[in-house]
Every structure is written in structure tokens, then in C-alpha cells.
Amino acid sequence: MTAIRDRIGTLEVGLDDLQSGIEAGTRTATALQKEAATLDDLVGNQLKMAEAVGAVVRRSAELRACLRDQREALRELRENMVLLRAELHLARQR
């Protein structure tokens, strides 16, 4: 009988140890899940930021192209003004 009680006591200790291990594993899994959720949020935010930065880069490229066109139009306008002044000056002299 004592041998059976010793074995049952050993099994109970083993079960207690197993339960403690499972509880520790559960706490670790919960902590990992929270950390994974935090990382998911961070990565999601970084992806959103990357999309926003990409949009800003595209818009700035479009703006630069527009400004280049405007600069060329201004240059042409100035050239035409110079030509018009020269024509007016010649017309006055006649």
C-alpha cells in the first residue's frame, strides 16, 4: 500500500509540475500574442507610412514636371516679349 501511495504522490507531483509548465507556457503564449499584435500594428503603420511617402514622392515628381513646364513657358514668354519690343522699336523708327 505504501508503494502505491508513493507512486500516487509522485504522479501528483508530476501533474503539479506539468500544470505549472502549462500555465507558464500559456503566459508566454499570451505575451507573444500581444507582442505579435503590437508588431503587426507597427508594420501596418509602416506600410501605411510607406504608401503615404510614395504618394508624396509621386506628387512631388508631378509638381517638379509642372514647374519645369512653367519655367519653359516663362522663358518663351520672355523671349517673345523681347522680340515684340524689338519690333515695336523698329516700327517707331520708321
C-alpha positions in Angstrom: 0.0 0.0 0.0 2.8 2.4 0.8 4.3 1.8 -2.6 1.0 2.7 -4.3 0.7 5.9 -2.1 4.3 6.8 -3.0 3.6 6.3 -6.7 0.4 8.3 -6.5 2.3 11.1 -4.6 5.0 11.0 -7.4 2.2 11.2 -10.0 0.6 14.1 -8.2 3.9 16.0 -8.1 4.4 15.3 -11.7 0.9 16.6 -12.5 1.6 19.7 -10.5 4.8 20.3 -12.3 3.0 19.7 -15.7 0.3 22.2 -14.7 2.8 24.8 -13.7 4.6 24.3 -17.0 1.4 24.6 -18.9 0.4 27.8 -17.0 3.9 29.3 -17.7 3.6 28.3 -21.4 0.1 29.9 -21.5 1.5 33.1 -20.1 4.4 33.1 -22.6 2.0 32.4 -25.5 -0.3 35.3 -24.3 2.7 37.6 -24.1 3.9 36.5 -27.5 0.5 37.1 -29.0 0.4 40.6 -27.5 3.9 41.3 -28.9 2.9 40.0 -32.3 -0.2 42.2 -32.3 2.0 45.2 -31.4 4.4 44.3 -34.2 1.5 43.8 -36.6 0.3 47.3 -35.8 3.8 48.8 -36.2 4.3 47.0 -39.5 0.8 48.1 -40.6 1.6 51.7 -39.7 4.9 51.5 -41.5 3.2 50.2 -44.6 0.7 53.0 -44.4 3.5 55.5 -44.0 5.4 53.9 -46.9 2.3 54.3 -49.1 1.9 57.9 -48.0 5.6 58.6 -48.6 5.3 57.0 -52.0 2.3 59.2 -52.8 4.2 62.3 -51.7 7.2 61.3 -53.9 4.9 60.8 -56.9 3.2 64.1 -56.3 6.5 66.0 -55.9 7.7 64.4 -59.2 4.5 65.6 -60.8 5.0 69.1 -59.3 8.6 69.2 -60.5 7.5 68.4 -64.0 4.8 71.0 -63.9 7.2 73.6 -62.6 9.7 72.7 -65.4 6.9 73.2 -67.9 6.0 76.6 -66.3 9.7 77.6 -66.3 9.9 76.8 -70.1 6.6 78.7 -70.7 8.0 81.7 -68.8 11.3 81.6 -70.8 9.3 81.5 -74.1 7.1 84.4 -72.9 10.2 86.5 -72.1 11.8 85.7 -75.5 8.5 86.8 -77.2 8.4 90.0 -75.2 12.0 90.8 -76.2 11.0 90.2 -79.9 7.9 92.2 -79.6 9.8 95.2 -78.0 12.3 95.0 -80.8 9.5 95.0 -83.4 7.9 98.0 -81.7 11.2 99.8 -81.6 11.7 99.2 -85.3 8.1 100.3 -86.1 8.6 103.6 -84.2 11.8 104.3 -86.1 10.0 104.1 -89.4 
